[in-house]
Amino acid sequence: MAGGVLVASINGRKYEGNVTMFVLVTCLVAAMGGLLFGYDLGGLFFLVGALLNGFAVNIEMLIIGRILLGFGVGYCNQSVLMYLYEMAPAKIRGALNMGFQMMITIGILGANIINYFTSNLESGWRISLGIGVVPAILLCIGSFFLGDTPNSMIERGQKEEAKKMLQKIRGIDNVDEEFQDLIDASEEGKKQLTGINVIMFYAPIFFKTLGFENNASLMSAVITGGVNVLATFVSIFTVDKFGRKILFLEGGVQMFICQIIVGSMITIKFGVSGEGSFTHIEANLLLFFICLYVSAFAWSWGPLGWLVPSEICSLEVRSTGQATNVAVNMLFIFFIAQVFLTMLCHLKFGLFFFFAGFVLIMTIFIVIFFPETNNVPIEEMNKVWKCQWFWTKFVPDVVVDQDHKVVA
């Protein structure tokens, strides 16, 4: 089953193909990794880790379970995005890739809702930790139905199988041009600093510190999680229409403004002493600006932080590049998770100004150094960087002639 003919083009290169049901289903199943950050081998790590956490009888079981969950994150953040990127047609690559981020936001919202309803139960923590078994099982089952990407088959020398898979996912028989380009390319040999994890990881603690009651703080976390999910849909429907750069810039400006406003409100009410309280209207206003901040992240730096690193690397280094992206991402998550409470106690309102400064720096970086990668076929990515005024100095001096053969 197919719908609509797609044409990917750059410098006159066009690939025709359909949006096949096979691609949509496989990308949906792979994107489910966002619920747990992974699939396949990583899904098994999540399954065992969730079981150990849910049935833990001592601290050792909890620690081992969390370690296994960490392995799942590492394995699958690297593989899911590469899979989505290599399976999706260039024309809708952004939307399909952002399905991963959408699943992440759904997972966060689901966790917040479960925490809210189990907070008063004696064994509520077991439910919160063990419920991850459900999506882990679905993910493990779904992984058996996922086919290899044409790119990975070519890399392993399975060219005939790769061509058949390309025909299957494009929905047409004539894929010779794109297939040859993939072979030629094969033979050719920082978003955590936005402060989003401060909000999403520690939202209940943060809201409680600002004077919200216990259940109210949990419900506020549910609200921000819901905004996160809804705003992610915005990115899915706009990323391939308006491009990556405009979403980066709009999101950066909106996050910067919201962080300054939230930081200023806390400064006025709590000061350097950290003592004070919000009225009901002020608390709702604060929650509103935090939701604006979350929405900006959810349709810009959140999904683009996964999409762009997965598509900017050439075929021969994509696996290494994505692994590096995941490693840096997880390193900053770990660092911020460890120091957040200390920073909150010492910096207080300054915490928001601290992250606003990073958002400003990152947005300026996008303006100066980031080239648009929208609708660029994966085998053309080297040329994008070669044409960028700064990065051209670091890209080998190669050009692509009209026949798409790489020449010195």
Stockholm file with secondary structure:
# STOCKHOLM 1.0

chainA/1-408         MAGGVLVASINGRKYEGNVTMFVLVTCLVAAMGGLLFGYDLGGLFFLVGALLNGFAVNIEMLIIGRILLGFGVGYCNQSVLMYLYEMAPAKIRGALNMGFQMMITIGILGANIINYFTSNLESGWRISLGIGVVPAILLCIGSFFLGDTPNSMIERGQKEEAKKMLQKIRGIDNVDEEFQDLIDASEEGKKQLTGINVIMFYAPIFFKTLGFENNASLMSAVITGGVNVLATFVSIFTVDKFGRKILFLEGGVQMFICQIIVGSMITIKFGVSGEGSFTHIEANLLLFFICLYVSAFAWSWGPLGWLVPSEICSLEVRSTGQATNVAVNMLFIFFIAQVFLTMLCHLKFGLFFFFAGFVLIMTIFIVIFFPETNNVPIEEMNKVWKCQWFWTKFVPDVVVDQDHKVVA
#=GR chainA/1-408 SS CEEEEEEEEETTEEEEEEEEHHHHHHHHHHHTHHHHTCCTHHHHHHHHHHHHHHTCCSHHHHHHHHHHHHHHHHHHHHHHHHHHHHHSCGGGHHHHHHHHHHHHHHHHHHHHHHHHHHTTSTTHHHHHHHTTHHHHHHHHHHHTTCCCCHHHHHHTTCHHHHHHHHHHHHTCSCCHHHHHHHHHHHHCCCGGGGSHHHHHHHHHHHHHHTTCCHHHHHHHHHHHHHHHHHHHHHHHHHHHHHCHHHHHHHHHHHHHHHHHHHHHHHHHHHTTTTCCCCCHHHHHHHHHHHHHHHHHHHTTHHHHHHHHHHHHSCGGGHHHHHHHHHHHHHHHHHHHHHHHHHHHHHHTTHHHHHHHHHHHHHHHHHHHHCCCCTTCCGGGHHHHHHTSTTGGGGSCSCEECTTCCEEC
#=GC SS_cons         CEEEEEEEEETTEEEEEEEEHHHHHHHHHHHTHHHHTCCTHHHHHHHHHHHHHHTCCSHHHHHHHHHHHHHHHHHHHHHHHHHHHHHSCGGGHHHHHHHHHHHHHHHHHHHHHHHHHHTTSTTHHHHHHHTTHHHHHHHHHHHTTCCCCHHHHHHTTCHHHHHHHHHHHHTCSCCHHHHHHHHHHHHCCCGGGGSHHHHHHHHHHHHHHTTCCHHHHHHHHHHHHHHHHHHHHHHHHHHHHHCHHHHHHHHHHHHHHHHHHHHHHHHHHHTTTTCCCCCHHHHHHHHHHHHHHHHHHHTTHHHHHHHHHHHHSCGGGHHHHHHHHHHHHHHHHHHHHHHHHHHHHHHTTHHHHHHHHHHHHHHHHHHHHCCCCTTCCGGGHHHHHHTSTTGGGGSCSCEECTTCCEEC
//
